[in-house]
Amino acid sequence: MLYVRSLAFNFVFYVNLIVQMILWTPYYFFSPRHRAWFVPKFWSHTSMWLYDKIAGTKSEITGQENLPEGSFILAPKHQSFWDAIAFFPFLQDPIYILKRELTWIPFFGWYILKMRMIPVDRGSRSKALKAVVAATRQELARNPRQLIIYPEGTRRAPGDEPAYKYGIVELYTQLGIPVVPVAHVAGLYWPRRKFLRYPGTIKARFLPPIPAGLGKEEFMERLIGETEAACDQLLIEASQAPNPPPMPPTAVKRLRELGSDTPA
């Protein structure tokens, strides 16, 4: 049954994406940008609804009271495709930094360009980072927006050793806006590079914002410490749920380090 429900959800998920992208095209491209945001946010809500009804996985996101007004950086853990679509409905005008090649995809790339995302050329990291900072600062000067950036860059398994990159520090320092860490263990239920979708409840939490103006080392210590502590707690909760998802080796190792019993 797990395989059938996972296969069914994956099929319906992408059909839903393609159908909505086509059907909403006239409204999306002829509407002002602030109104056009309804389309991707509606798609996110319907995707989470399908995820619940077909795969049996609910999404429980708390801590909305920690989201500041105006511009800030949202810094989620990156474990799954789930965390790429689950958070932006909670933001007024989110902005992503993404690979330029994504803008070349028909329809999908046009949707990205409509929302004035920040494309980046792969190559020299230092040059790319400078270009990203300049483009983001220019965009935030035009409108109060919420920058979504994954501090670890690539997806990592739940419980894995943290590997935060320097880019988030540079953006925090240069932009002078608060950072809201986001903790979750979605990779237990929607694993990377696998088609299986495990039932249960994905819990995610917007943590209290880290204020602007801290030193680089202090900021990084707070970001890692607060995010990882909250992720550890969510990992323990998931492992002790009535019907816990399978724990990858990284999660089992981390649970042992935390002194928590792992499911059989």
SVG drawing of the C-alpha trace seen along z (x, -y; Angstrom):
<svg xmlns="http://www.w3.org/2000/svg" viewBox="-8 -51 44 54">
<polyline fill="none" stroke="black" stroke-width="0.4" points="0.0,0.0 2.9,-2.4 4.2,-2.0 0.8,-2.4 0.0,-5.6 3.5,-7.0 3.3,-6.4 -0.2,-7.8 0.8,-11.0 3.9,-11.6 1.8,-11.2 -1.0,-13.5 1.5,-16.0 3.1,-16.6 -0.1,-16.5 -1.5,-19.1 1.6,-21.3 1.3,-21.1 -2.4,-21.6 -2.5,-24.6 0.5,-26.2 -1.4,-26.0 -4.9,-26.9 -3.7,-29.9 -1.5,-31.4 -3.8,-34.2 -4.6,-35.4 -1.0,-35.0 0.7,-36.9 -1.9,-39.7 -2.2,-40.4 0.0,-42.7 2.7,-40.7 1.2,-41.0 -2.0,-39.5 -0.3,-36.9 1.2,-35.4 -2.2,-33.8 -1.4,-31.2 1.8,-29.6 0.4,-29.9 -2.8,-28.2 -0.7,-25.4 1.2,-24.9 -2.0,-24.6 -3.4,-22.1 -0.2,-20.1 -0.2,-19.8 -3.9,-18.8 -3.1,-16.1 -0.1,-15.0 -2.4,-14.5 -5.3,-12.8 -3.3,-10.5 0.0,-9.8 -1.5,-10.3 1.0,-12.9 -0.2,-16.1 1.8,-19.3 1.9,-21.2 3.7,-24.5 3.9,-26.6 5.6,-29.8 4.0,-32.2 4.0,-34.8 7.8,-34.9 7.7,-36.2 8.6,-39.9 6.9,-42.6 8.7,-43.8 12.0,-42.3 13.8,-39.4 15.7,-36.2 13.9,-32.9 16.5,-30.2 15.0,-26.7 16.7,-23.3 16.9,-21.7 16.0,-18.0 13.3,-17.5 11.3,-19.0 8.7,-19.6 10.6,-22.5 10.9,-24.2 7.1,-24.6 5.6,-24.5 6.8,-27.9 6.2,-30.6 2.4,-30.7 3.2,-32.1 5.2,-35.0 3.9,-38.2 6.3,-38.5 9.0,-35.8 12.1,-35.8 14.4,-32.9 18.0,-32.8 18.1,-30.0 20.2,-28.6 19.8,-30.7 19.2,-27.5 15.8,-27.1 14.6,-30.3 15.1,-28.5 12.5,-25.9 9.3,-26.7 6.4,-27.9 8.2,-27.1 11.0,-29.6 8.4,-32.2 6.6,-31.9 10.0,-32.4 10.8,-35.5 7.4,-37.0 8.1,-37.0 11.5,-38.6 13.6,-35.9 17.4,-36.2 19.1,-34.0 22.7,-33.2 25.4,-32.0 27.3,-29.0 31.1,-29.5 33.2,-31.7 31.6,-31.6 32.9,-34.9 31.7,-36.7 28.4,-35.0 27.9,-35.9 28.7,-39.6 26.2,-39.6 23.5,-38.0 24.0,-40.5 23.8,-43.4 20.7,-42.1 19.0,-41.2 19.7,-44.6 18.3,-46.3 15.2,-44.2 14.6,-44.8 15.0,-48.5 12.1,-48.4 9.7,-46.3 9.8,-44.7 10.4,-41.1 11.3,-37.9 14.4,-36.1 14.3,-32.3 17.8,-30.8 18.9,-27.4 22.0,-27.9 23.4,-24.4 22.9,-24.8 22.1,-21.2 19.6,-18.8 20.9,-16.8 19.4,-13.8 17.7,-14.2 20.1,-14.0 23.1,-14.5 26.0,-16.7 25.3,-20.4 27.2,-21.9 26.2,-25.6 27.8,-27.7 29.3,-31.2 26.8,-32.7 24.1,-33.1 26.6,-35.1 27.5,-37.4 23.8,-38.1 22.9,-38.7 25.8,-41.1 25.4,-43.0 21.6,-43.2 21.2,-44.2 17.9,-42.4 16.8,-39.8 17.0,-36.0 14.2,-33.6 15.5,-30.0 13.1,-27.2 13.4,-23.7 11.8,-20.6 12.5,-16.9 10.5,-16.6 13.2,-14.4 11.9,-11.5 8.6,-11.6 9.5,-13.0 13.1,-11.6 15.5,-13.1 16.2,-11.0 13.4,-8.5 9.8,-8.2 8.4,-6.8 6.2,-9.2 5.7,-8.0 2.5,-8.8 2.5,-10.8 2.7,-14.5 5.6,-16.7 6.2,-19.3 8.0,-22.5 8.6,-25.6 9.5,-29.2 11.9,-30.1 12.3,-33.5 14.2,-35.9 17.9,-36.5 18.1,-40.4 20.3,-42.3 23.6,-43.7 25.3,-40.8 28.9,-39.9 29.5,-37.2 30.6,-34.5 27.9,-35.3 25.2,-35.1 26.5,-31.8 26.7,-30.3 23.1,-31.3 21.8,-30.2 23.3,-26.7 22.7,-26.3 19.0,-27.3 18.2,-25.5 19.8,-22.3 18.4,-22.2 14.9,-22.6 15.5,-20.0 16.8,-17.5 13.6,-18.0 11.4,-17.4 13.5,-14.3 12.8,-12.9 9.1,-13.7 8.9,-12.0 10.8,-8.9 8.4,-8.6 5.2,-9.1 2.7,-6.2 3.6,-5.2 7.1,-6.6 8.6,-6.8 11.8,-4.7 14.8,-6.4 17.8,-6.8 21.3,-5.9 22.0,-9.6 18.8,-9.9 19.5,-6.7 23.0,-8.0 21.8,-11.4 19.1,-9.9 21.6,-7.7 23.8,-10.8 20.8,-12.5 20.1,-9.5 16.8,-8.8 15.5,-5.3 15.1,-4.6 12.1,-2.7 12.6,1.0"/>
</svg>
